[in-house]
Amino acid sequence: MRRALALARLAEESGEVPVGAVVVLNGEIVGEGANAPIALHDPTAHAEMQALRAAATNTGNYRLTGATLYCTLEPCPMCAGALVHARVSRLVFAARDLRFGGVRSKFQIADSPLLNHRVEIVEGVLAADCTALIQQFFLNKRSAD
């Protein structure tokens, strides 16, 4: 999670919402990402999607069975769906996203009994640090506007 937090800080330096994610498989980081929808002109370039894409490329498989994704913010519905499609085994996230959360706050996509795969979910790891980073980012944005 500390690497994901470092990636979130890199996203913030680029003017993106500070979210970072890493995919770990067999004790190794196989993919990582930072939010980049503005820089890439891509609405799907969330940190989780970037990390999943890198992990799939690095493992040579779009299925990431046995992998854990660490993320500084609760994934949105799009990212939660991607976790299910990739068959990620476990999600560890820091802070809840009360407006757009697709795992706990608004929807429960990643471990829904309606779907053919359920992701194990752990929340709250480094939550205070990640929440503070995001809150400060938006405070700064509001005061700049």
C-alpha positions in Angstrom: 0.0 0.0 0.0 2.9 2.3 0.6 3.9 2.0 -3.1 0.3 2.8 -4.1 0.4 5.9 -1.9 3.7 7.0 -3.6 2.0 6.5 -7.0 -1.0 8.6 -5.8 1.4 11.4 -4.9 2.9 11.2 -8.4 -0.7 11.5 -9.8 -1.2 14.6 -7.7 2.0 16.2 -9.0 0.6 15.8 -12.5 -2.7 17.4 -11.6 -4.6 14.2 -11.4 -6.8 13.0 -8.5 -4.3 11.3 -6.2 -5.0 7.6 -6.6 -2.4 4.9 -6.9 -2.7 1.1 -7.3 -0.4 -1.9 -7.5 -1.0 -5.5 -8.4 0.9 -8.1 -6.5 1.3 -11.7 -7.5 3.4 -14.3 -5.8 4.9 -11.6 -3.6 6.0 -9.4 -6.5 4.6 -6.2 -8.0 3.5 -7.1 -11.5 1.6 -4.0 -12.3 1.2 -0.5 -11.0 -0.7 2.6 -12.0 -1.5 6.2 -11.1 -4.6 8.1 -12.1 -4.1 9.6 -15.6 -7.4 10.3 -17.3 -6.5 13.9 -17.9 -3.0 13.3 -19.2 -4.0 10.4 -21.4 -7.4 11.9 -22.5 -8.9 8.6 -21.4 -11.8 8.3 -19.0 -10.8 4.7 -18.2 -7.2 5.6 -17.2 -7.9 5.1 -13.5 -5.1 3.9 -11.3 -6.6 0.4 -11.0 -7.1 0.1 -14.7 -3.5 1.1 -15.4 -2.3 -1.4 -12.8 -4.5 -4.2 -14.2 -3.3 -3.5 -17.8 0.3 -3.5 -16.7 -0.1 -6.7 -14.7 -1.9 -8.5 -17.6 0.9 -7.4 -20.0 3.6 -8.5 -17.6 2.1 -11.9 -16.8 0.9 -12.5 -20.4 -2.5 -13.3 -19.1 -5.7 -11.2 -18.7 -6.7 -13.4 -15.8 -4.9 -12.4 -12.6 -6.0 -15.3 -10.4 -4.1 -15.3 -7.1 -3.3 -11.5 -7.4 -4.0 -8.8 -4.9 -4.7 -5.3 -6.0 -3.8 -2.5 -3.5 -5.4 0.8 -4.0 -5.5 4.1 -2.1 -9.2 4.7 -2.8 -12.2 2.4 -3.1 -12.6 1.4 -6.7 -15.4 2.9 -8.8 -18.0 0.6 -10.5 -15.9 0.4 -13.7 -12.7 -0.7 -11.8 -14.7 -3.0 -9.5 -16.1 -4.7 -12.6 -12.6 -5.0 -14.1 -11.4 -6.7 -10.9 -14.1 -9.3 -11.3 -13.4 -9.8 -15.0 -9.6 -10.2 -14.3 -10.4 -12.7 -11.5 -8.3 -10.8 -9.0 -8.4 -12.8 -5.8 -8.1 -9.9 -3.3 -8.6 -6.2 -3.1 -7.0 -4.1 -0.4 -8.1 -0.5 -0.4 -7.4 2.4 2.0 -10.2 5.0 1.9 -13.9 4.7 1.0 -15.2 6.8 -1.9 -18.5 7.9 -0.5 -19.6 9.4 -3.9 -18.6 6.8 -6.4 -17.5 3.7 -4.5 -18.2 0.5 -6.4 -17.1 -1.9 -3.7 -18.7 -0.8 -0.4 -20.0 2.8 -0.4 -22.5 2.9 -3.2 -22.4 -0.6 -4.8 -21.0 -4.0 -3.8 -19.8 -5.2 -7.2 -16.5 -6.9 -6.4 -18.0 -9.5 -4.1 -21.6 -9.6 -5.4 -23.3 -13.0 -5.2 -24.9 -12.2 -8.6 -21.6 -12.5 -10.4 -19.5 -15.5 -11.3 -16.4 -14.4 -9.3 -16.1 -12.8 -5.9 -13.1 -10.7 -4.8 -12.0 -10.9 -1.2 -12.1 -7.4 0.2 -9.9 -5.7 2.9 -10.4 -2.1 3.6 -8.9 0.6 5.8 -5.1 -0.1 5.2 -3.3 3.3 5.5 -6.8 4.9 5.4 -5.8 8.1 7.3 -2.9 8.9 5.0 -4.8 8.2 1.8 -7.9 10.2 3.0 -5.7 13.1 4.0 -4.0 13.2 0.6 -7.3 13.2 -1.3 -9.0 15.7 1.0 -6.0 18.1 0.8 -6.0 17.8 -3.0 -9.6 18.9 -3.3 -9.2 21.6 -0.7 -6.3 23.0 -2.8 -8.4 22.7 -6.0 -11.3 24.6 -4.5 -9.1 27.4 -3.1 -7.4 27.7 -6.5 -10.7 28.0 -8.4 
